[in-house]
Every structure is written in structure tokens, then in C-alpha cells.
Amino acid sequence: MNKDIITVTSPLLPDLNLFNECLHDIWNKKWITNNGSYHQLLEKALAEYLKVPYVSLFTNGTLPLITALQALRITGEVITTPYSFVATTHALWWNGIKPVFVDIEPETGNIDPQKIESAITPMTTAIMPVHVYGQPCKIKEIQDIADKYGLKVIYDAAHAFGVEINGESVLNAGELSTLSFHATKVFNTIEGGAMIIKDENTKKRIDYLKNFGFASETEVVAPGINSKMDEIRSAYGLLNLQQVDRAIELRHQVAIKYQKALTGIKGIKIWNDTPGVKHNYSYFPIFVDTKEYGMTRDDLYFKMKEQNIFGRRYFYPLISTFSTYRGLPSSGRDNLPNAYKMADEVICLPMHHTLSDDDINRVVNGIIK
Ligand SMILES: Cc1ncc(COP(=O)(O)O)c(C=O)c1O
């Protein structure tokens, strides 16, 4: 057996010498956090790269979700998806908001707009969809429903760094969008995240909220939190931004090879690129049909693990099955058949910028055999 481990992901790391130069500069300036020069530069550089009006940096991708809900004063019930990372729903819980789960579309893994309206009650104030695996949600349909019922839309866009539809960033959809720059993401700052904001006033308010609510030296305008990004990770981010296009292109090449090798395998479903969408190739999910493939998803997952090929059952288990949420009226399997099915069938294959052809062949052979 080939013992080399193939990991599900591998972090994009800046050149160590360049990073060292930044560290020397930061040490000389002795300004290590609180809206320093690297922080300001990264916010501007990201806004330009992502084609969005304003970016506010955060210390991870969970706190901008929590802060977005605070900023828009969202209360009551929020319609969301159970097919996500648990932080999406936790952000609602931390704001004392009741999550209402709506089923997903089998073709995208995203919340199904057709099922949103029937979940709206007088308590509903917002919709929180997720662009799962960076696959864009049905933005227009969701906005139309939000407009009809006077709801806000906050996107958990943790996976959607750089994703565009016909040249327009998906991050401009809804009222606010949030990103994660965790080490596992296409663009990382080790830990980190951001909020995408449309106007200067809101940007100012968000900047207060992520710094305890301070609007000036002596004025606290809201019960803010501390979720600022520091100078060291901002500098790391600036260096990574210079190489992220190359990393995405390398991921694209991996996706093309997986798509070619795995098309037509009985019982294995894959997704191809969507016309008009600029993908970021952050994940490569496959879906295992037990009957047709002759093996369960878990059996395949563990068989690959024995060969030192580490995929990830992402997202499994569904958020709605965790103890905090399973008692909710919307958590039942009957309400979420597509989400349960996808969670039972999915494996995200190893996907990153350092996968070699040999690695890809080993992954593919692990599935074909
Ligand atoms: C969809 C989604 N939302 C939120 C988060 C939370 O981001 P972070 O880990 O940076 O706090 C993640 C992280 O994996 C995620 O995948």
C-alpha cells in the first residue's frame, strides 16, 4: 500500500522570506493590531480583487455572521439551510434567533427558493442562505421573496471567495455577505474572515461593532464584540492574495482531471461547472448512490482512508441533527429529504493546489476499484 497521506486540503502559504520582511516591518512599527496599515491595505486590496464596495476584516468567519445579524437587528425567526457548516446556525443561536430549516436543491446543495415561502411566519425577519461549495444560490429568486415579505438576506459566503456570475461577484447579493479565511479555505489568513458591505455608513457601523462598539475614544454606540484581525495575519493575507489566482487555477486543473476520470462511473455523481459562473474550485464533492455503486458512502470513505486518502464527509451530519437543533419543528427528516440524502451520500475529495497527478490517480483509483 502506498503510505503517503493525501490530505483533503492543504493551506496556501506565503513565501516565508516575504512574510519575514513583513514581520520585520511590523516589529519596527510596533503596531500589531487595531486597524493598522496592513489591515487597511488588505481591506482595500480585497475589495478591489473581489469587486465589492467595502470589506471589513474579522478574526474568523463566524463572528461576521453573528455581527451581521446584530448590525441589521435581526430577531425572531430566520430561514436557513441545514446543509452547511454548523457555524451558520450557531450564529443565529448566539443572537437568540430561532432557526427555521428549509430543504435544499439536489442540483446545488443550496437552499431551495421554492420552499422558502411556506416557511415564512409573522416572526420571520431574514433569510440566511449559504453558497455551498462556492456554488451560487438562486440569488434573484431569494431576493424576490425577501422583497415581497420585507425580509433581509444575509449570505454565508464562507465558500464563495472570488465566485462570480457573468462577471458580477456573488458577494454583492443580499444585504450583507460574510467570508471565512480559515486555513482550509481557498484564500486563508490562518484564521480570519470578512464582511462584504455596500455603503460607507454600514462599513463604519460594522467597524464599531467588531471593536466593542467604540465609535470614538470615549463613545460606545452598541454592545459590540472584539473580532478584529491583527497586523500579522493581515500581512499574511496580502501576500496570499498575490498568489491566490494561481492557486485557483491549479485547483481548476485538479477539478478538470477529476471530472474527466469520474464521469460515467456507475453510482457516483459529480457536478460540472455552471455556464457563466467563475468557480473557485474550493471543494470537489462526489455523491455515492449505495445501490448503484454497490457500497455505501461510509464504506467508500473508510476504504479510502485505509489507503491514506483523506476525503471529508462535508456536510455530515446535518446541522438539524445536532442536539441543540434536533428538537426544532423544522428539523424533521420529512421536511428536509434532499438535505438528508445529500448528507448521507457526499464525500468531498482531496482538493488543493499541491495535488500531483499521482495523487489524483490514487484518489480516482480508490473510487473506481
Ligand atoms: C459555510 C461556513 N460558514 C461559516 C464558517 C465559519 O468560518 P470560520 O471557521 O472561519 O469561523 C465556515 C468554516 O468552515 C463555513 O464553511
The ligand as an SDF file (V2000), in Angstrom:
LIG
                    3D

 16 16  0  0  0  0  0  0  0  0999 V2000
  -20.2540   27.6510    5.4260 C   0  0  0  0  0  0  0  0  0  0  0  0
  -19.3880   28.1060    6.5630 C   0  0  0  0  0  0  0  0  0  0  0  0
  -19.8170   29.0930    7.3540 N   0  0  0  0  0  0  0  0  0  0  0  0
  -19.0650   29.5520    8.3660 C   0  0  0  0  0  0  0  0  0  0  0  0
  -17.8190   29.0230    8.6380 C   0  0  0  0  0  0  0  0  0  0  0  0
  -17.0550   29.5270    9.8100 C   0  0  0  0  0  0  0  0  0  0  0  0
  -15.8350   30.1070    9.4610 O   0  0  0  0  0  0  0  0  0  0  0  0
  -14.6240   30.1360   10.4860 P   0  0  0  0  0  0  0  0  0  0  0  0
  -14.1440   28.7300   10.6620 O   0  0  0  0  0  0  0  0  0  0  0  0
  -13.6150   30.9970    9.7930 O   0  0  0  0  0  0  0  0  0  0  0  0
  -15.1100   30.7320   11.7590 O   0  0  0  0  0  0  0  0  0  0  0  0
  -17.3250   28.0030    7.8280 C   0  0  0  0  0  0  0  0  0  0  0  0
  -15.9990   27.4250    8.1030 C   0  0  0  0  0  0  0  0  0  0  0  0
  -15.6500   26.3520    7.7090 O   0  0  0  0  0  0  0  0  0  0  0  0
  -18.1180   27.5170    6.7660 C   0  0  0  0  0  0  0  0  0  0  0  0
  -17.7120   26.5270    5.9720 O   0  0  0  0  0  0  0  0  0  0  0  0
  1  2  1  0
  2  3  1  0
  2 15  2  0
  3  4  2  0
  4  5  1  0
  5  6  1  0
  5 12  2  0
  6  7  1  0
  7  8  1  0
  8  9  2  0
  8 10  1  0
  8 11  1  0
 12 13  1  0
 12 15  1  0
 13 14  2  0
 15 16  1  0
M  END
$$$$
